[in-house]
């Protein structure tokens, strides 16, 4: 099953998120984080916790997919069937119709 049974199995699913894969030379953040004393890391943790607990607003308008165009500017094939909701820096967000 691609989506997993719970949020941990979704996040840890192989190839689901580049940030959960071993450093491959593609994403420089993979060798930087987690840096527990870095304010940016703390901000990421706070944002993840807020999203998990459904607090605050959703800046992605309900996105359930994304890709990082700084790694590859060409949208993946799955993106053509989805609705583009927004861009946040290099991240392009999509939602299932």
C-alpha positions in Angstrom: 0.0 0.0 0.0 1.5 3.3 -1.1 -0.1 5.5 1.5 0.7 3.4 4.6 -1.6 2.7 7.6 -0.7 5.6 9.8 1.3 8.9 9.6 4.6 7.2 10.6 4.3 4.5 7.9 3.5 7.2 5.3 6.5 9.3 6.3 8.9 6.4 6.4 7.7 4.7 3.2 10.7 4.3 0.9 10.7 6.9 -1.9 7.8 8.8 -0.3 9.9 11.8 0.9 13.4 12.6 -0.2 14.2 13.9 3.2 13.7 10.4 4.7 16.1 8.8 2.3 19.9 8.4 2.9 22.0 11.2 1.5 22.3 10.6 -2.3 24.1 13.8 -3.2 20.8 15.3 -4.6 19.4 17.1 -1.5 22.0 19.1 0.5 19.6 19.3 3.4 20.0 15.6 4.0 23.5 16.1 5.5 22.5 19.3 7.4 19.4 18.2 9.4 18.4 17.3 11.9 20.4 19.9 13.8 18.6 20.1 17.1 20.0 23.6 18.0 19.3 25.2 14.6 16.4 27.6 14.9 15.2 26.5 11.4 15.0 22.9 12.6 12.9 24.0 15.6 10.6 25.9 13.4 10.1 22.8 11.2 9.3 20.7 14.2 6.8 23.3 15.4 5.1 23.5 12.0 4.9 19.7 11.8 3.3 19.5 15.2 0.8 22.2 14.3 -0.1 20.4 11.1 -0.5 17.1 12.9 -2.8 18.6 15.6 -4.7 20.6 12.9 -3.8 23.9 14.4 -3.4 27.1 12.4 -4.0 27.5 8.7 -3.0 25.3 5.8 -0.9 27.4 3.4 -1.1 24.6 0.8 -4.9 24.7 0.4 -5.3 21.0 1.2 -2.3 19.6 -0.7 -1.5 15.9 -0.3 1.4 15.8 -2.7 4.5 17.9 -3.4 7.8 17.9 -5.2 10.9 19.9 -4.9 11.6 21.7 -8.2 15.1 22.7 -7.0 16.0 19.0 -7.5 14.2 18.7 -10.9 12.2 21.5 -12.5 10.1 19.0 -14.5 6.9 17.9 -12.7 6.7 14.2 -12.1 4.2 12.2 -14.2 1.8 11.9 -11.2 1.4 15.7 -11.0 -0.6 15.9 -14.3 -3.6 14.2 -12.8 -3.7 16.5 -9.7 -4.6 20.1 -9.0 -1.7 22.5 -8.4 -2.5 24.5 -5.3 0.5 26.6 -4.6 4.3 27.1 -4.6 6.3 27.7 -1.5 9.8 28.6 -2.5 11.0 25.6 -4.5 8.2 23.3 -3.4 5.2 22.8 -5.7 2.1 21.5 -3.9 -0.8 19.5 -5.4 -4.0 17.9 -4.2 -6.1 15.0 -5.3 -9.2 16.2 -7.2 
